[in-house]
Structures are given as C-alpha cells and as structure tokens.
Amino acid sequence: MTDHQEVDRAAAELTNDQGGFPEQEQPPPGLTEQMTPVPDHGEESWIGHDRLQGLRALITGGDSGIGRAVAIAYAREGCDVALSYLEAEQVDAEDTKRWVEKAGRTCVLVPGDITDEETARKVVCDAADQLGGLDILVNNAGFQWARREGGIEGLKTSEMDQVFKTNLYALFWMTQEALPHLGKGSSIINVSSIQAYDPSVSLIDYASTKAAINNFTVNLAAELGPQGVRVNCVAPGPIWTPLQPATKGGDSMPDFGGDTPLGRAGQPSELAGAFVFLASPREASYVSGTVLGVTGGKPVF
C-alpha cells in the first residue's frame, strides 16, 4: 500500500457511511481528545523529504486541527515551529509540541488571545525571538458562530467582533509584525474557506471574512513580490477539526461533509501537503497570489 493509499484508507475509516460523524458538541474553542473520532493530523502517515529544511514557521491556531497537521508536516520536512493558540487549548498545544519534537525539531509555544492587538503582535515577536527568526507565517486561526438564532437581524456586534478580530484583524496585525523578519524566499500562507465561494446563510460574518482573506492574499502578493516574499492561501472545504463540534449544532455532525462531490469531510492531514508545497522555496518558488482549494471537489472560482 502506498503512502497516499494509507492516508485515504485512514480518512475513510474516520467517517461513517453518511459522510459525517456521531452527534457531539463542545464549548468553544473545543479540544481534540474530546472528539469522536479523533481527527487524523498525519501523526502516523506523513513522511518528510526535507523540503523545508532549516526554516522557521509561526502557525496561528497551531494547537489542533489544520494547524496541528501543518505543524507535524513542517517538522518532518525539517522546519522549526512556533504555535499560537488560546490558553484554553494548552492541552492540545502540548500534544502538538510532542509530535514536533519527536520529529527532532524545535517547538515554541506562544499562547495568547490574538483578538487583542498587543497580544497578537507580541506573539509574533516572541516566536521570532525564540526561533531566531521567521521564514514562514501561517495565518490559520479562525472562528465562526454557527448556532446563531435568526438571520442578519439577530447578528450581535459582540459576535461580529469575535469573528472579524480573529479572522481578519489578527491576520493584519500579525502579518505587519512578521514582515521585518521575512526576507527573500519567505512565505506567508493564509487560510480562507469554501465559504468565500459558496457561503452558508448562517455564516454571513464568517464567510465575509474568508472572502476578504482571498483579496488580502492577492493584494499582499502584489505588494511583497518585489521583496521576494510569496503570499498564498489555502481554501479548505469541510474539515474535521474541533471548530466543528464547538460551533455547530450536534445534530449537524452526521451530515457534515456529505454534500461534497467526494461525499465526506476531509481530515486535517489531507491539507498538510498544500501548506508544505506553498511554503517550499523549491517547489513553489514561482507561486504567489494563489488560492489553493482543498474542498472535496467543491469549486473555488
């Protein structure tokens, strides 16, 4: 069995026949070990090939889900990693750190609520100081409210603040703070969503931020191109992460991901390759301003 077949088999085993998962809920931000089943982050499947040897990356939302999968893959590709996360996610962050260190790489933990500007900027500075610099910034942290009652009339400013500050403001602040550390060959990778292209009615604020992230990516790529800094974006489809049971109703879990052409949700490990490719100074040396969809077949155009 090839490595790719093993990943496909593992992903299929983590979903039921309807493409979803057992009913379950958690309070935000959600924890990995409380999920049924626990997601696949590539712990047993990702094999590195030194594509990021000697590089240093800061990953926001790096404790779990997509962030954990990226951290594991980056470490096995030879990259030292700093993880940004909420203090409530410390258990997940410590677990991710163990996997990074098991790969023989340095892992720096920089907790803090990045919806606060001072904290967001400090996280970047602390990561760069402890890693001895930065080569890659992965703006992965995100938040959504999906249990909201009613439509736009019921949208509260406090809810909008949580979504916009996590998904957009922090991205701007942390990118600004990272720029002095990034040089020719460095990479910024943002995380958008299928919601930027096919927005759900209940996610009007979240989907708006994801569309904005696409534009931010293209604009920043044009600005930083002359400096040799590449800026790209990954747009996931439905992915099995703690964000799902922590923000959606439990009765929606059995159908989660079933509406994709591939008929199921994706596992975090299935996105890691996109992030490794976009960060690689070799394979993606001429790739900038691109949004790469990993959506189970849903279109991103």
Backbone as numpy.savetxt, mean C-alpha at the origin, in Angstrom:
# Nx Ny Nz CAx CAy CAz Cx Cy Cz
6.16 -27.51 -9.47 5.32 -26.32 -9.47 6.20 -25.07 -9.47
5.90 -24.12 -10.36 6.69 -22.90 -10.42 6.31 -21.96 -9.27
7.16 -20.92 -9.05 6.87 -19.94 -8.00 5.53 -19.26 -8.24
5.23 -18.91 -9.51 3.98 -18.22 -9.81 2.78 -19.13 -9.58
2.92 -20.42 -9.92 1.84 -21.36 -9.67 1.58 -21.53 -8.18
2.66 -21.49 -7.40 2.52 -21.62 -5.95 1.75 -20.43 -5.38
2.06 -19.23 -5.87 1.34 -18.04 -5.41 -0.13 -18.13 -5.79
-0.42 -18.54 -7.03 -1.81 -18.66 -7.47 -2.56 -19.68 -6.62
-1.91 -20.79 -6.31 -2.55 -21.83 -5.51 -2.84 -21.32 -4.10
-1.86 -20.63 -3.52 -2.04 -20.10 -2.17 -3.16 -19.08 -2.13
-3.23 -18.22 -3.15 -4.29 -17.21 -3.20 -5.66 -17.86 -3.31
-5.76 -18.89 -4.14 -7.03 -19.59 -4.30 -7.47 -20.26 -3.01
-6.52 -20.79 -2.24 -6.85 -21.46 -0.99 -7.37 -20.49 0.06
-7.02 -19.19 -0.07 -7.42 -18.20 0.91 -8.76 -17.55 0.58
-9.43 -18.00 -0.46 -10.75 -17.49 -0.80 -11.73 -18.65 -0.87
-13.04 -18.33 -0.71 -14.03 -19.38 -0.83 -14.58 -19.43 -2.25
-15.54 -20.30 -2.48 -16.04 -20.50 -3.85 -16.75 -19.27 -4.39
-17.25 -18.38 -3.49 -17.94 -17.19 -3.93 -16.99 -16.01 -4.18
-15.69 -16.25 -3.99 -14.73 -15.20 -4.23 -14.46 -14.32 -3.04
-15.12 -14.57 -1.90 -14.98 -13.71 -0.74 -14.50 -14.44 0.50
-14.92 -13.97 1.67 -14.38 -14.43 2.94 -15.50 -14.54 3.97
-15.25 -15.22 5.09 -16.28 -15.32 6.14 -16.66 -13.94 6.68
-17.91 -13.80 7.13 -18.34 -12.55 7.73 -17.47 -12.22 8.93
-17.01 -10.97 9.01 -16.16 -10.54 10.12 -16.05 -9.03 10.12
-15.85 -8.47 11.30 -15.65 -7.03 11.44 -14.60 -6.78 12.51
-13.90 -5.66 12.36 -12.95 -5.18 13.36 -13.10 -3.68 13.49
-12.73 -3.12 14.63 -12.64 -1.66 14.71 -11.41 -1.18 13.95
-11.48 -0.01 13.32 -10.29 0.52 12.64 -9.15 0.72 13.63
-7.88 0.53 13.23 -7.42 0.30 11.85 -7.42 -1.18 11.44
-7.69 -2.10 12.35 -7.69 -3.53 12.03 -6.33 -4.16 12.21
-6.34 -5.44 12.59 -5.09 -6.19 12.82 -5.10 -7.48 12.01
-3.94 -7.87 11.56 -3.80 -9.01 10.65 -4.24 -10.32 11.29
-3.75 -10.61 12.49 -3.99 -11.91 13.11 -5.46 -12.15 13.45
-6.26 -11.08 13.47 -7.68 -11.24 13.77 -8.50 -11.53 12.52
-7.84 -11.58 11.36 -8.54 -11.83 10.10 -8.68 -13.34 9.85
-9.78 -13.71 9.19 -10.01 -15.10 8.82 -10.36 -15.17 7.34
-9.46 -15.72 6.52 -8.12 -16.22 6.85 -7.11 -15.06 6.91
-5.95 -15.34 7.47 -4.87 -14.36 7.49 -4.37 -14.17 6.05
-4.17 -12.94 5.61 -3.71 -12.71 4.22 -2.34 -13.31 3.95
-2.08 -13.51 2.67 -0.77 -13.95 2.20 0.03 -12.72 1.78
1.14 -12.46 2.46 2.00 -11.31 2.15 3.28 -11.74 1.44
3.33 -12.99 1.01 4.53 -13.49 0.35 5.55 -14.05 1.32
5.14 -14.28 2.57 6.07 -14.78 3.58 6.77 -16.06 3.13
6.02 -16.94 2.46 6.59 -18.23 2.06 6.86 -18.33 0.57
6.47 -17.30 -0.18 6.54 -17.45 -1.65 7.49 -16.49 -2.35
7.74 -15.29 -1.76 8.54 -14.34 -2.51 10.01 -14.73 -2.49
10.60 -14.82 -3.68 12.02 -15.13 -3.84 12.72 -13.91 -4.45
13.70 -13.37 -3.74 14.39 -12.18 -4.20 15.48 -12.46 -5.20
15.79 -11.44 -6.01 16.85 -11.55 -7.02 17.74 -10.30 -7.01
17.90 -9.69 -5.84 18.81 -8.56 -5.65 18.49 -7.36 -6.54
17.24 -7.17 -6.86 16.87 -6.07 -7.75 16.91 -4.70 -7.06
16.91 -4.69 -5.73 16.93 -3.42 -4.99 18.11 -3.39 -4.02
19.17 -4.08 -4.38 20.31 -4.23 -3.50 20.88 -2.88 -3.05
20.99 -2.70 -1.72 21.60 -1.51 -1.15 20.71 -0.29 -1.08
19.45 -0.39 -1.50 18.54 0.75 -1.47 17.85 0.84 -0.10
17.22 2.00 0.13 16.55 2.25 1.40 15.16 2.82 1.12
14.13 2.21 1.74 12.75 2.58 1.43 11.96 2.91 2.69
11.12 3.93 2.59 10.12 4.22 3.61 8.76 3.84 3.04
8.03 3.00 3.78 6.72 2.51 3.35 5.69 2.97 4.36
4.75 3.82 3.95 3.68 4.21 4.87 2.61 3.12 4.87
1.98 2.93 6.02 1.07 1.81 6.15 1.81 0.50 5.98
3.05 0.47 6.45 3.93 -0.67 6.17 3.80 -1.83 7.12
2.92 -1.73 8.09 2.80 -2.79 9.10 2.04 -4.00 8.61
1.09 -3.79 7.69 0.19 -4.89 7.31 -0.27 -4.72 5.88
-1.03 -5.69 5.40 -1.64 -5.60 4.08 -0.63 -5.42 2.97
-0.94 -4.51 2.05 -0.05 -4.25 0.92 1.31 -3.79 1.40
1.33 -2.93 2.42 2.60 -2.43 2.94 3.51 -3.53 3.45
2.94 -4.51 4.14 3.75 -5.63 4.63 4.30 -6.45 3.46
3.47 -6.71 2.46 3.92 -7.47 1.30 5.07 -6.76 0.60
4.95 -5.44 0.47 6.02 -4.67 -0.16 7.29 -4.72 0.68
7.15 -4.59 2.00 8.32 -4.62 2.88 9.05 -5.95 2.79
8.32 -7.04 2.77 8.94 -8.37 2.68 9.65 -8.53 1.33
8.97 -8.15 0.26 9.57 -8.28 -1.07 10.81 -7.39 -1.19
10.71 -6.15 -0.73 11.85 -5.24 -0.81 13.04 -5.79 -0.04
12.79 -6.31 1.16 13.88 -6.86 1.97 14.56 -8.01 1.25
13.77 -8.88 0.64 14.36 -10.03 -0.05 15.04 -9.63 -1.35
14.76 -8.41 -1.81 15.46 -7.89 -2.99 16.69 -7.09 -2.58
17.00 -7.03 -1.28 18.21 -6.38 -0.81 18.05 -4.97 -0.29
16.82 -4.57 0.03 16.52 -3.20 0.43 16.29 -3.11 1.94
16.87 -2.10 2.60 16.54 -1.79 3.98 15.24 -1.00 4.01
14.46 -1.17 5.09 13.09 -0.68 5.10 12.77 0.07 6.39
12.02 1.17 6.27 11.41 1.85 7.40 9.89 1.74 7.25
9.21 1.44 8.35 7.77 1.26 8.33 7.08 2.38 9.09
6.15 3.07 8.43 5.30 4.07 9.06 3.94 3.44 9.33
3.39 3.66 10.53 2.14 3.01 10.92 1.59 3.69 12.16
0.35 3.39 12.50 -0.26 3.91 13.72 0.21 3.09 14.93
0.28 3.74 16.07 0.72 3.03 17.27 -0.19 1.85 17.61
-1.46 1.94 17.25 -2.40 0.83 17.49 -2.05 -0.41 16.67
-1.18 -0.23 15.68 -0.79 -1.34 14.80 0.59 -1.89 15.16
1.07 -1.62 16.37 2.42 -2.01 16.77 2.65 -3.51 16.63
1.66 -4.31 16.99 1.82 -5.77 16.90 2.09 -6.19 15.46
1.33 -5.64 14.53 1.55 -5.96 13.11 2.92 -5.47 12.65
3.31 -4.28 13.09 4.60 -3.73 12.68 5.76 -4.60 13.16
5.66 -5.07 14.39 6.71 -5.93 14.93 6.81 -7.23 14.14
5.67 -7.75 13.72 5.66 -8.98 12.93 6.32 -8.75 11.57
5.99 -7.63 10.93 6.61 -7.30 9.64 8.12 -7.12 9.81
8.51 -6.46 10.89 9.93 -6.25 11.15 10.67 -7.58 11.24
10.07 -8.56 11.88 10.72 -9.88 11.99 10.96 -10.49 10.62
10.00 -10.33 9.70 10.18 -10.89 8.36 11.28 -10.16 7.60
11.34 -8.83 7.75 12.39 -8.05 7.09 13.76 -8.46 7.61
13.88 -8.57 8.92 15.17 -8.92 9.51 15.55 -10.37 9.21
14.55 -11.21 9.05 14.82 -12.60 8.67 15.47 -12.67 7.29
15.18 -11.66 6.46 15.79 -11.58 5.13 17.18 -10.96 5.17
17.63 -10.60 6.38 18.97 -10.05 6.53 19.07 -8.56 6.32
17.93 -7.86 6.35 17.94 -6.42 6.11 17.54 -5.65 7.37
17.87 -4.37 7.39 17.51 -3.49 8.50 16.04 -3.07 8.38
15.34 -3.05 9.53 13.97 -2.56 9.54 13.82 -1.54 10.66
13.43 -0.34 10.31 13.24 0.77 11.25 11.75 1.00 11.45
11.31 1.09 12.69 9.90 1.33 12.99 9.71 2.80 13.37
8.82 3.49 12.66 8.57 4.91 12.90 7.06 5.13 13.03
6.49 4.80 14.20 5.05 4.95 14.40 4.64 6.41 14.52
3.38 6.67 14.26 2.85 8.02 14.41 1.65 8.23 13.49
0.78 9.14 13.90 -0.42 9.46 13.13 -0.07 10.51 12.08
0.04 10.09 10.83 0.50 10.98 9.77 -0.59 11.93 9.28
-1.79 11.91 9.90 -2.76 12.95 9.59 -2.38 14.26 10.28
-1.40 14.19 11.16 -0.83 15.38 11.78 0.43 15.77 11.01
0.49 17.01 10.52 1.58 17.41 9.64 2.95 17.27 10.30
3.08 17.72 11.53 4.37 17.65 12.20 4.83 16.20 12.33
3.89 15.32 12.67 4.23 13.90 12.81 4.63 13.30 11.47
3.87 13.62 10.43 4.16 13.07 9.10 5.57 13.44 8.65
5.93 14.69 8.84 7.26 15.14 8.43 8.35 14.51 9.29
8.07 14.36 10.58 9.05 13.76 11.48 9.30 12.30 11.13
8.26 11.60 10.74 8.40 10.19 10.35 9.42 10.06 9.21
9.34 10.94 8.23 10.27 10.89 7.10 11.69 11.18 7.58
11.84 12.21 8.38 13.17 12.58 8.87 13.77 11.46 9.71
12.97 10.87 10.59 13.47 9.78 11.43 13.87 8.57 10.59
13.05 8.26 9.58 13.36 7.13 8.71 14.68 7.35 7.98
14.85 8.55 7.42 16.08 8.86 6.67 17.29 8.84 7.60
17.13 9.38 8.80 18.25 9.40 9.75 18.67 7.99 10.13
17.70 7.15 10.42 18.01 5.80 10.91 18.46 4.85 9.80
18.02 5.12 8.58 18.46 4.29 7.45 19.72 4.84 6.79
20.08 6.06 7.14 21.24 6.69 6.50 20.93 7.28 5.15
19.66 7.57 4.91 19.23 8.15 3.64 17.97 7.47 3.14
17.45 7.95 2.01 16.26 7.36 1.39 16.45 7.29 -0.12
16.01 6.19 -0.69 16.02 6.03 -2.15 14.62 5.82 -2.70
13.72 5.31 -1.86 12.36 4.96 -2.30 11.36 5.44 -1.25
10.30 6.11 -1.70 9.18 6.45 -0.84 7.94 5.78 -1.39
7.31 4.95 -0.58 6.06 4.29 -0.97 4.93 4.90 -0.15
4.10 5.71 -0.80 2.95 6.35 -0.14 1.76 5.41 -0.21
1.70 4.49 0.75 0.70 3.43 0.73 -0.44 3.63 1.72
-0.23 4.38 2.80 -1.24 4.51 3.84 -2.55 5.05 3.27
-3.66 4.46 3.70 -4.96 4.91 3.23 -6.05 4.59 4.23
-7.15 5.33 4.11 -8.29 5.10 4.99 -9.58 5.35 4.23
-10.61 4.59 4.60 -11.92 4.78 4.00 -13.00 4.53 5.05
-14.17 5.18 4.84 -15.36 4.90 5.64 -16.35 4.22 4.71
-16.73 3.01 5.00 -17.68 2.31 4.13 -18.93 1.87 4.88
-19.01 2.17 6.18 -20.21 1.82 6.93 -21.12 3.03 7.12
-20.89 4.06 6.37 -21.62 5.31 6.52 -23.09 5.14 6.12
-23.96 5.78 6.89 -25.39 5.77 6.57 -25.71 6.94 5.64
-26.48 6.68 4.60 -26.90 7.73 3.70 -25.84 8.09 2.68
-26.17 9.06 1.82 -25.27 9.49 0.76 -24.46 10.70 1.17
-24.24 11.61 0.23 -23.37 12.76 0.48 -23.95 13.67 1.57
-25.26 13.68 1.73 -25.85 14.53 2.77 -25.44 14.08 4.17
-25.09 12.79 4.29 -24.68 12.28 5.59 -23.19 12.32 5.82
-22.43 12.85 4.86 -20.97 12.89 4.97 -20.55 13.98 5.95
-19.85 13.58 7.00 -19.44 14.51 8.04 -18.03 15.05 7.76
-17.81 16.28 8.18 -16.50 16.90 7.97 -15.41 16.10 8.68
-15.70 15.59 9.86 -14.71 14.81 10.60 -14.31 13.55 9.83
-15.27 12.94 9.13 -14.97 11.77 8.32 -14.14 12.15 7.10
-14.49 13.26 6.48 -13.72 13.74 5.34 -12.29 14.06 5.76
-12.14 14.68 6.91 -10.79 15.00 7.40 -9.94 13.75 7.54
-10.53 12.69 8.10 -9.78 11.45 8.29 -9.32 10.87 6.95
-10.20 10.87 5.97 -9.90 10.30 4.67 -8.92 11.18 3.89
-9.21 12.47 3.81 -8.38 13.37 3.01 -6.99 13.57 3.64
-6.93 13.67 4.95 -5.62 13.86 5.59 -4.76 12.61 5.51
-5.37 11.42 5.63 -4.60 10.18 5.51 -4.16 9.95 4.07
-5.09 10.08 3.14 -4.83 9.69 1.76 -4.11 10.75 0.93
-4.36 12.02 1.24 -3.82 13.10 0.40 -2.85 14.02 1.13
-3.30 14.62 2.23 -2.43 15.57 2.91 -1.11 14.93 3.31
-1.19 13.76 3.93 0.03 13.08 4.37 0.94 12.76 3.20
0.34 12.39 2.07 1.12 12.11 0.86 1.91 13.34 0.42
1.26 14.51 0.43 1.94 15.74 0.06 3.04 16.07 1.07
2.71 16.03 2.36 3.68 16.38 3.39 4.92 15.48 3.35
4.68 14.18 3.25 5.79 13.23 3.32 6.63 13.26 2.06
5.99 13.50 0.93 6.75 13.65 -0.31 7.63 14.90 -0.24
7.07 16.00 0.24 7.87 17.21 0.39 9.09 16.96 1.28
8.87 16.27 2.38 9.95 16.04 3.35 10.99 15.07 2.81
10.56 14.16 1.92 11.48 13.15 1.39 12.36 13.69 0.27
11.90 14.71 -0.43 12.60 15.18 -1.63 14.08 15.52 -1.40
14.44 16.18 -0.30 15.87 16.48 -0.11 16.74 15.24 0.01
16.13 14.10 0.32 16.89 12.86 0.47 16.96 12.04 -0.82
16.15 12.40 -1.80 16.07 11.63 -3.04 16.93 12.24 -4.12
17.62 11.39 -4.86 18.47 11.86 -5.94 18.22 11.10 -7.22
19.09 11.26 -8.17 18.94 10.59 -9.46 18.86 9.09 -9.26
17.85 8.48 -9.86 17.63 7.05 -9.71 16.66 6.69 -8.61
16.27 7.68 -7.79 15.31 7.43 -6.71 13.90 7.28 -7.27
13.00 6.81 -6.41 11.66 6.49 -6.88 10.62 6.82 -5.82
9.51 7.40 -6.27 8.33 7.59 -5.43 7.22 6.75 -6.03
6.59 5.94 -5.18 5.50 5.08 -5.65 4.27 5.37 -4.79
3.22 5.86 -5.42 1.97 6.14 -4.74 0.99 4.99 -4.91
-0.03 4.97 -4.08 -1.03 3.91 -4.17 -2.40 4.53 -4.42
-2.94 4.26 -5.57 -4.27 4.74 -5.96 -5.26 3.60 -5.71
-6.20 3.40 -6.60 -7.21 2.35 -6.41 -8.06 2.23 -7.66
-8.69 1.08 -7.81 -9.70 0.93 -8.85 -10.81 1.95 -8.65
-10.95 2.44 -7.41 -11.98 3.43 -7.11 -11.78 4.74 -7.87
-10.57 4.99 -8.32 -10.32 6.19 -9.12 -10.97 6.08 -10.50
-11.25 4.87 -10.94 -11.80 4.62 -12.27 -13.24 4.13 -12.23
-13.59 3.39 -11.20 -14.93 2.79 -11.06 -15.40 3.03 -9.63
-15.75 4.27 -9.29 -16.03 4.62 -7.89 -17.34 4.04 -7.37
-17.28 3.56 -6.14 -18.48 3.09 -5.45 -19.21 4.28 -4.85
-20.53 4.25 -4.89 -21.32 5.37 -4.38 -21.00 5.65 -2.91
-20.82 4.60 -2.13 -20.59 4.77 -0.69 -19.20 5.28 -0.35
-18.31 5.34 -1.36 -16.92 5.74 -1.11 -16.58 7.04 -1.84
-17.52 7.98 -1.86 -17.34 9.19 -2.65 -16.11 9.98 -2.23
-15.83 10.07 -0.93 -14.66 10.82 -0.47 -13.37 10.05 -0.74
-13.39 8.74 -0.45 -12.22 7.90 -0.69 -11.86 7.86 -2.17
-12.87 7.64 -3.02 -12.63 7.57 -4.47 -12.08 8.89 -5.00
-12.55 10.00 -4.44 -12.04 11.31 -4.86 -10.56 11.43 -4.58
-10.12 10.95 -3.41 -8.70 11.04 -3.08 -7.86 10.18 -4.01
-8.39 9.05 -4.40 -7.62 8.15 -5.25 -7.48 8.70 -6.67
-8.51 9.37 -7.16 -8.39 10.04 -8.46 -7.36 11.16 -8.37
-7.36 11.87 -7.24 -6.39 12.94 -7.06 -4.96 12.39 -7.02
-4.78 11.22 -6.43 -3.45 10.61 -6.35 -2.93 10.29 -7.76
-3.81 9.86 -8.64 -3.39 9.62 -10.02 -2.84 10.91 -10.64
-3.57 12.00 -10.46 -3.12 13.28 -11.02 -1.84 13.75 -10.35
-1.76 13.59 -9.05 -0.54 13.95 -8.32 0.66 13.21 -8.90
0.48 11.94 -9.20 1.56 11.12 -9.74 2.07 11.67 -11.08
1.14 11.95 -11.97 1.52 12.46 -13.29 2.18 13.83 -13.17
1.60 14.71 -12.35 2.17 16.05 -12.19 3.57 16.00 -11.59
3.74 15.19 -10.55 5.03 15.13 -9.87 6.08 14.47 -10.76
5.67 13.50 -11.56 6.61 12.86 -12.47 7.18 13.88 -13.46
6.31 14.79 -13.93 6.78 15.83 -14.85 7.73 16.80 -14.15
7.43 17.12 -12.89 8.27 18.07 -12.16 9.63 17.49 -11.80
9.65 16.22 -11.39 10.90 15.63 -10.87 11.70 14.89 -11.93
11.13 14.71 -13.12 11.86 14.01 -14.17 13.23 14.59 -14.45
13.38 15.90 -14.58 14.70 16.48 -14.84 15.73 16.18 -13.76
15.25 15.84 -12.55 16.16 15.51 -11.47 16.51 14.01 -11.43
15.90 13.26 -12.33 16.17 11.83 -12.38 15.40 11.02 -11.36
14.37 11.65 -10.76 13.53 10.95 -9.79 12.26 10.49 -10.50
11.99 9.20 -10.45 10.82 8.63 -11.11 9.63 8.59 -10.14
8.43 8.88 -10.66 7.22 8.87 -9.84 6.17 8.03 -10.55
5.69 7.00 -9.87 4.69 6.11 -10.45 3.63 5.77 -9.42
2.67 4.96 -9.82 1.53 4.66 -8.97 1.06 3.24 -9.23
0.61 2.57 -8.18 -0.04 1.26 -8.30 -1.51 1.44 -7.92
-2.41 0.94 -8.75 -3.85 1.02 -8.48 -4.38 -0.38 -8.21
-4.53 -0.75 -6.93 -5.06 -2.08 -6.60 -6.56 -2.17 -6.83
-7.02 -3.38 -7.06 -8.43 -3.68 -7.00 -8.76 -4.12 -5.59
-9.77 -4.97 -5.41 -10.12 -5.45 -4.07 -9.04 -6.39 -3.54
-8.39 -6.00 -2.45 -7.29 -6.77 -1.88 -7.62 -7.10 -0.43
-7.32 -8.31 -0.01 -7.66 -8.80 1.33 -6.64 -8.27 2.35
-7.00 -7.17 3.00 -6.14 -6.52 4.00 -7.00 -6.17 5.21
-6.39 -5.78 6.34 -7.18 -5.38 7.51 -8.14 -4.23 7.26
-7.86 -3.41 6.23 -8.76 -2.31 5.91 -10.18 -2.80 5.62
-10.30 -3.99 5.07 -11.62 -4.49 4.66 -12.53 -4.82 5.85
-12.16 -5.74 6.75 -13.03 -5.99 7.90 -13.13 -4.81 8.86
-12.16 -3.88 8.79 -12.18 -2.73 9.70 -13.07 -1.59 9.21
-13.44 -1.60 7.94 -14.21 -0.48 7.41 -15.48 -0.88 6.67
-15.64 -2.13 6.33 -16.83 -2.59 5.63 -17.73 -3.37 6.57
-19.00 -3.47 6.24 -19.89 -4.31 7.02 -19.51 -5.78 6.89
-19.63 -6.53 7.99 -19.22 -7.94 7.98 -19.94 -8.78 6.96
-21.21 -8.43 6.67 -21.98 -9.23 5.72 -21.55 -9.00 4.28
-20.65 -8.03 4.04 -20.15 -7.80 2.68 -18.93 -8.66 2.37
-18.34 -9.26 3.39 -17.11 -10.03 3.18 -17.29 -11.25 2.28
-18.40 -12.01 2.38 -18.51 -13.18 1.50 -18.51 -12.87 0.02
-18.91 -11.65 -0.35 -18.93 -11.28 -1.77 -17.72 -10.45 -2.17
-16.84 -10.14 -1.24 -15.74 -9.22 -1.52 -14.83 -9.76 -2.63
-14.68 -8.99 -3.69 -13.83 -9.36 -4.81 -14.49 -10.23 -5.85
-15.70 -10.69 -5.57 -16.36 -11.59 -6.50 -16.80 -10.95 -7.80
-16.83 -9.61 -7.84 -17.29 -8.93 -9.06 -16.16 -8.63 -10.03
-14.94 -9.09 -9.75 -13.83 -8.89 -10.70 -13.88 -9.95 -11.79
-13.31 -9.67 -12.96 -13.25 -10.69 -14.00 -12.58 -11.99 -13.56
-11.61 -11.90 -12.65 -10.97 -13.11 -12.14 -11.79 -13.77 -11.04
-12.85 -13.12 -10.59 -13.79 -13.75 -9.70 -13.40 -13.84 -8.24
-12.39 -13.10 -7.82 -11.96 -13.17 -6.42 -11.19 -11.92 -6.06
-11.01 -11.71 -4.76 -10.14 -10.65 -4.28 -8.69 -11.08 -4.44
-7.80 -10.11 -4.46 -6.37 -10.41 -4.53 -5.76 -10.48 -3.15
-4.62 -11.13 -3.08 -3.82 -11.17 -1.86 -2.74 -10.09 -1.93
-2.32 -9.54 -0.78 -1.27 -8.53 -0.80 -0.02 -8.97 -1.56
0.31 -10.25 -1.46 1.51 -10.76 -2.15 1.43 -10.58 -3.66
0.21 -10.51 -4.19 0.05 -10.40 -5.64 0.31 -8.99 -6.16
0.51 -8.03 -5.24 0.88 -6.67 -5.66 2.36 -6.40 -5.53
3.07 -7.23 -4.77 4.47 -6.94 -4.47 5.31 -6.78 -5.72
5.06 -7.58 -6.74 5.85 -7.51 -7.95 5.76 -6.17 -8.64
4.58 -5.53 -8.59 4.42 -4.22 -9.21 5.29 -3.19 -8.51
5.35 -3.26 -7.19 6.15 -2.30 -6.42 7.64 -2.55 -6.60
8.04 -3.79 -6.70 9.45 -4.10 -6.94 9.86 -3.60 -8.32
9.04 -3.88 -9.32 9.35 -3.42 -10.67 9.51 -1.90 -10.73
8.54 -1.18 -10.18 8.57 0.28 -10.28 9.73 0.89 -9.49
10.18 0.21 -8.44 11.30 0.73 -7.64 12.65 0.38 -8.24
12.69 -0.61 -9.12 13.96 -1.10 -9.63 14.64 -0.08 -10.55
15.88 0.31 -10.23 16.60 1.25 -11.10 16.96 0.65 -12.46
16.90 -0.67 -12.57 17.21 -1.33 -13.84 15.95 -1.54 -14.67
15.05 -2.36 -14.15 13.88 -2.74 -14.94 12.97 -1.56 -15.28
12.86 -0.58 -14.37 11.92 0.52 -14.59 12.63 1.86 -14.78
13.84 1.83 -15.30 14.63 3.06 -15.44 13.99 4.09 -16.35
13.08 3.67 -17.25 12.44 4.59 -18.19 10.94 4.65 -17.95
10.52 4.28 -16.74 9.09 4.27 -16.40 8.82 5.35 -15.36
8.03 6.35 -15.73 7.64 7.41 -14.82 6.31 8.00 -15.27
5.50 8.44 -14.32 4.19 8.99 -14.64 3.18 7.93 -15.01
3.42 6.69 -14.57 2.57 5.56 -14.95 1.72 5.10 -13.78
0.48 4.72 -14.06 -0.38 4.07 -13.08 -0.53 2.61 -13.49
-0.05 1.72 -12.66 -0.07 0.29 -12.97 -1.21 -0.38 -12.20
-2.18 -0.89 -12.91 -3.34 -1.52 -12.27 -3.09 -2.98 -11.92
-3.47 -3.34 -10.70 -3.43 -4.74 -10.26 -4.82 -4.99 -9.68
-5.76 -5.29 -10.56 -7.18 -5.16 -10.22 -8.03 -6.41 -10.41
-7.41 -7.52 -10.75 -8.20 -8.72 -11.02 -8.96 -8.64 -12.33
-8.55 -7.72 -13.19 -9.18 -7.62 -14.50 -10.03 -6.39 -14.72
-10.27 -5.62 -13.67 -11.04 -4.38 -13.85 -10.17 -3.34 -14.56
-10.73 -2.60 -15.53 -9.91 -1.67 -16.33 -9.50 -0.43 -15.58
-8.30 0.04 -15.89 -7.79 1.29 -15.32 -7.45 2.25 -16.45
-8.46 2.73 -17.13 -8.30 3.72 -18.19 -9.56 4.53 -18.33
